């Protein structure tokens, strides 16, 4: 999980990456269940550069 800073006066956001993503995040490592839960939260999105958009969703 990668935390992105908030623009002036706005909320920050979180990007969920697959463990094999080439983008360094420096963020927390999540289990699949945690990642799927995080993706349902406002301000979270899947990384478009890796396999995160293909995470199974229930």
Buried (B, 14 or more C-beta within 10 A) or exposed (E): BBBEEEEEEEEEBBBBBBEEBEEEBEBEEBEEEEBBEBBEEEBBBBBEEBEBBEEEEE
